[in-house]
């Protein structure tokens, strides 16, 4: 009889698709999925600082490819950083284009 492989949650699976340096950056990030009434959602990645957010923004194509692999309902992703008492997010489409409104 084969052993049971424990289920890996989607965020862990998402991180597995990156190289080791990107995984190290993602390890310091928090993840949240915001679901909408129409069945779609946004993956929010809370970065520990602006440097990490800028580095991850250069990997938009890899992020979108991995989102498509892990979640079918995610239509956008946001790279966020806490600035003072507010959350500053840059929202992107599944094509990696910045959403301006």
N, C-alpha and C positions, 0 to 999 in steps of 0.2 A: 504494500500500500504506500502510495506517495505521501510525503509530508505536506502539511498545509502551509502555504506561504501567507504570512500575514498581509492584510490589505495595506497598501501605501496610500495615504491621502493625496489628493490631487496636487497640493502645493509641493509636497515632497517629490512627487513624480515630475512636476514642472521643473524643479531645480535640477533634477538628474540629467536633463538634456543639455545643460550648460557645461563649459569647460571649468576646470578647477578654480581659476581666478574669479570667474563670474559667480560660481557657486559660493565662494568665500564672501563676496559682496552681498549676495542674496541672503546669506545666513544671518546677516545683521539687519535685515529688513523684516517688516511685519506685513502680512497679507490679509486682505479683506475682500470679499466679493459683495458688491452691492447689487441686489436683484431688483428688477423692475416688474411692474404689473403685466407687461406684455411678454414676459418670459425671457427677456434678455438681461444682460448684466454687465458690470464693469469690474475688472480686477484692479484693485487699488494696491499699489506697492508703496509702503511707507519706508522711505530711505532714512538712514540715521543722520545724513548730512547732505549738503549740496554737491559735494565732490562725488559721492556715490550715485546721486541722481544723474549727474552729468555723464558719468561713465556708463550707467545703464541706458541712458537715452541714446548712446551710440550703438546699442545692441537692440534697437527697436525691431529689426527684422527677425532676429533670433527669438525675441520675446513673443512676437505675434505668431511665429511658427509653432512655438511651444504651447501657446494658449490654444491654438487650433487643435493641437494634439490632445490636450488635457480637458478642455471644456468646450462643448458645442454651443452653449448659450451665451458665452462671453462675446460681446461685440466691441468693447473698448477696454483699454487699460490706462491707468493713471500712475505716473511716477510722482510721489508726494514727498514733501519734507515739511517738518514742523518749523514754522518761523514765528518766533515769539509765542503768542497764544493762538495762532491760526494755522490751519493746514493749507499749504500752497501746493496745488496739484497741476500737473501738465497732463491733459487727457489726449489719448491717441486712438485712432481707429485701428481696425485689424490690419490695415495696410501700412500702419506706422505713421500716418499723417496726423499732425497736430490738429486737434479740434479747437477752433478759436472762439466759439460762443458757448 
